[in-house]
Amino acid sequence: MTADAPANAPADVDPGIRPAVTPEAGSGPEVPTGLPPVTEIATVTLALIVVGGIYMSAYLPRHSPLGVPFGLLGAAAVLIVTNLVLLVRLRVFAWGLFFRVWRWALLAYCVVAGMLEYVFVYDGTRGKMLLVLSLMLAVFALTVPTIIAFTVARFQAVDPEATRAESR
């Protein structure tokens, strides 16, 4: 242990790095543990949408059969609702940071989804195929910001007392 390292620091920790939570902090801010698999579920949701989009684009410029894309879109919708339920149940979480990141990421991905929608319309995609692709773009535009925001907020130290007071 070096002279500038705190007395309670583990031997394998760089003395220049201070953890967000120290053992003696007790009632101070803490990094939430035991969080639900929101990022993993959102990643599977994104994979389902990508597979559906690739399946449909393999048939272009003809119309593709819509059974598989509708099924993948339905499964993705179920996973989005599951993620929403898991997120709503969180009590000790950096909600302010989550929504701040989510809003800006949502803005960026709505622009991306809007440009892709323009490409589909410009290329002459019509009817049910355009509907499925548009819904897939909406899922894409909601899922990626959720992954980004949850990944940022999950490592933010949170004061549990302040979180409980906000939820009342």
C-alpha positions in Angstrom: 0.0 0.0 0.0 1.4 3.4 -0.9 1.5 6.5 1.4 -1.2 8.4 -0.5 -3.8 5.5 -0.5 -6.6 5.5 2.0 -6.1 3.1 4.9 -9.2 1.1 3.9 -8.4 0.8 0.2 -7.9 -2.7 -1.1 -4.4 -3.5 -2.2 -5.3 -4.0 -5.9 -7.0 -0.6 -6.3 -5.1 2.3 -7.9 -4.7 4.9 -5.1 -5.6 7.7 -7.6 -9.1 6.2 -8.2 -11.7 6.9 -5.6 -14.8 4.6 -5.6 -18.2 6.3 -5.7 -19.1 4.4 -2.5 -16.8 3.8 0.3 -17.4 1.3 3.1 -17.4 4.0 5.8 -19.9 6.2 3.8 -22.9 4.3 5.3 -25.9 6.4 4.5 -24.5 8.4 1.6 -25.1 7.9 -2.1 -24.9 4.4 -3.3 -24.7 2.7 -6.7 -27.8 0.6 -7.1 -27.1 -3.1 -7.3 -29.4 -6.0 -8.4 -30.9 -4.1 -11.3 -33.1 -5.9 -13.8 -31.8 -7.0 -17.2 -33.2 -3.9 -19.0 -30.2 -3.5 -21.4 -30.1 -7.2 -22.3 -33.9 -7.3 -23.0 -33.6 -4.1 -25.1 -30.7 -5.6 -27.0 -32.8 -8.7 -27.9 -35.6 -6.3 -28.9 -33.3 -4.5 -31.2 -32.0 -7.8 -32.7 -35.6 -8.9 -33.4 -36.2 -5.6 -35.3 -33.0 -5.9 -37.2 -33.8 -9.5 -38.2 -37.3 -8.4 -39.3 -35.9 -5.5 -41.4 -33.3 -7.7 -43.0 -36.0 -10.4 -43.8 -38.2 -7.7 -45.4 -35.3 -6.0 -47.3 -34.3 -9.4 -48.8 -37.5 -9.3 -50.9 -37.2 -5.7 -52.1 -38.3 -4.4 -54.6 -41.1 -6.9 -54.4 -43.4 -7.2 -51.4 -42.3 -9.6 -48.7 -44.5 -12.1 -46.8 -45.5 -10.2 -43.6 -46.1 -13.2 -41.2 -42.5 -13.4 -40.0 -42.0 -9.6 -39.7 -45.3 -9.2 -37.8 -44.3 -12.0 -35.5 -40.9 -10.4 -34.8 -42.5 -7.0 -34.3 -45.0 -8.5 -31.8 -42.3 -10.2 -29.9 -40.4 -6.9 -29.8 -43.5 -5.1 -28.5 -43.8 -7.7 -25.7 -40.2 -7.1 -24.7 -40.7 -3.3 -24.7 -43.6 -3.7 -22.4 -41.6 -6.1 -20.2 -38.8 -3.5 -20.0 -41.2 -0.8 -19.1 -42.6 -2.8 -16.3 -39.1 -3.6 -15.0 -38.1 0.1 -15.2 -41.3 1.3 -13.4 -40.6 -1.1 -10.5 -37.2 0.5 -9.8 -37.2 2.6 -6.7 -33.5 3.5 -6.1 -32.3 4.7 -9.5 -30.9 7.9 -11.1 -34.2 8.8 -12.8 -33.2 12.4 -13.4 -30.1 11.4 -15.3 -31.9 8.5 -17.0 -34.6 10.8 -18.5 -32.1 13.6 -19.4 -30.0 11.1 -21.4 -33.1 9.3 -22.8 -34.7 12.5 -24.1 -31.6 13.6 -26.0 -30.9 10.1 -27.4 -34.6 9.9 -28.4 -34.3 13.1 -30.3 -31.2 11.8 -32.2 -32.8 8.5 -33.0 -36.1 10.0 -34.1 -34.1 12.0 -36.6 -32.4 8.8 -37.8 -35.7 6.9 -37.9 -37.3 9.9 -39.8 -34.5 9.8 -42.4 -35.0 6.0 -42.9 -38.8 6.5 -43.2 -38.2 9.1 -45.9 -36.0 6.7 -47.8 -38.7 4.0 -47.6 -41.4 6.4 -48.8 -39.1 7.9 -51.5 -38.3 4.4 -52.8 -42.0 3.6 -53.2 -42.7 1.3 -50.3 -46.5 1.3 -49.7 -49.2 -0.3 -47.8 -48.7 -3.0 -45.1 -45.0 -3.3 -45.8 -44.6 0.4 -45.1 -46.7 0.1 -41.9 -44.5 -2.8 -40.6 -41.3 -1.0 -41.5 -42.6 2.2 -39.8 -43.5 0.3 -36.6 -40.1 -1.3 -36.6 -38.5 2.1 -36.9 -40.6 3.3 -34.0 -39.4 0.3 -31.9 -35.8 1.1 -33.0 -36.2 4.8 -32.0 -37.4 3.8 -28.5 -35.1 0.9 -27.8 -31.7 2.5 -28.5 -32.2 5.5 -26.3 -33.4 3.1 -23.5 -30.2 1.1 -23.8 -28.0 4.3 -23.7 -29.9 5.9 -20.8 -30.1 2.8 -18.7 -26.4 2.1 -19.2 -25.5 5.6 -18.1 -27.9 5.9 -15.1 -27.2 2.4 -13.7 -23.7 3.5 -12.6 -24.7 6.8 -11.1 -24.6 7.0 -7.3 -28.0 7.7 -5.8 -29.1 8.8 -2.4 -31.9 6.3 -1.4 -33.5 8.7 0.9 -33.8 11.4 -1.7 -35.2 8.8 -4.2 -37.9 7.7 -1.7 -38.9 11.3 -1.0 -39.3 12.0 -4.7 -41.5 8.9 -5.2 -44.0 10.0 -2.6 
